[in-house]
Amino acid sequence: MTSTDVLYVSDLDGTLLNSAGTLSSRASVDLAHLLRNGMQFTIATARSWTTTQRAIAGLPITLPIILHNGAVTFEPVSRSVSAAIAFTPGNIESLLKLLRSQELSPLVSSVEGGSELVSYLRGTADQGVLHFWNARPNDPRRSPRRDWAALPRDDVVGVSTIGTGSQVQRLGETLAPLAATRGWDVRIRADTYHPEWSWLEIAPPRSSKGEAVVALARRLGARRLIVFGDHSNDIGMFAVADESYAVSNATPELRSLATGVIGSHDDDGVVAWLHANVNGF
């Protein structure tokens, strides 16, 4: 089987990147070498392109990159969106109404005219949202809106909230019946870099990393799909892959679903596995 017969897909935070949110210099060199020697490798992440490109700067990744937990497929060469799955405006209206009743401010991700935006309520006192933006002072996606009515209803590819574990869990339980009837994918996870905060992420129907990687493998003509991950939003990829590898710092649930468990993200587990198992070294 040649290098073009296999598609390798890795999650980013907590999987390919270490605890500092970076690739070690050795991992970066090794991964770049494999890519230049023809390995079909890409990323599937909850991030947007804006933050993903900073994390993978210097890597010669030319394959489409899966963003927003599968809702967006981005072409890094042409720097354009080739596929996007959005909520209907009616679904966004229902979702925002529920979030408002729970007194947690949303972060609304949309792709408008080729640009990525993250909209939020101007002047919010929500500490989770303030924490998010304090860590991103110059983020070009930042789009404050005057009130709930001004939040976008069109071209929305994801809605999330950030709060304490109990706040987010409570919201997830309240949201579950509506999500089930509308087909939304709802995930709760601790923040990779600040575990005192938890995320609740809501994706449109028929959007998941699993569906996105299958579509990409079919597009590329790959005969095998091998994936790497660490958290619940990687379960879809693990379910459809021929082989799936959890880093040792992954959640117990994901480790139980994996073909195998590899080194941790702080030990460059993904790149070490690729170095040992992919032709090209």
Secondary structure, DSSP 8 states (H G I E B T S, - for coil): --GGGEEEEE-IIIIIS-TTSS--HHHHHHHHHHHHTT-EEEEB-SS-HHHHHHHTTT----S-EEEGGGTEEEETTTTEEEEE----HHHHHHHHHHHHHTT---EEEEEETTEEEEEEETT---HHHHHHHHT-TT-TTEEEESSGGGS--SSEEEEEEEE-HHHHHHHHHHHHHHHHHHT-EEEEEE-SS-TTSEEEEEE-TT--HHHHHHHHHHHHT-SEEEEEE-SGGGHHHHHH-SEEEEETTS-HHHHHHSSEEE--GGGTHHHHHHHHHSTT-
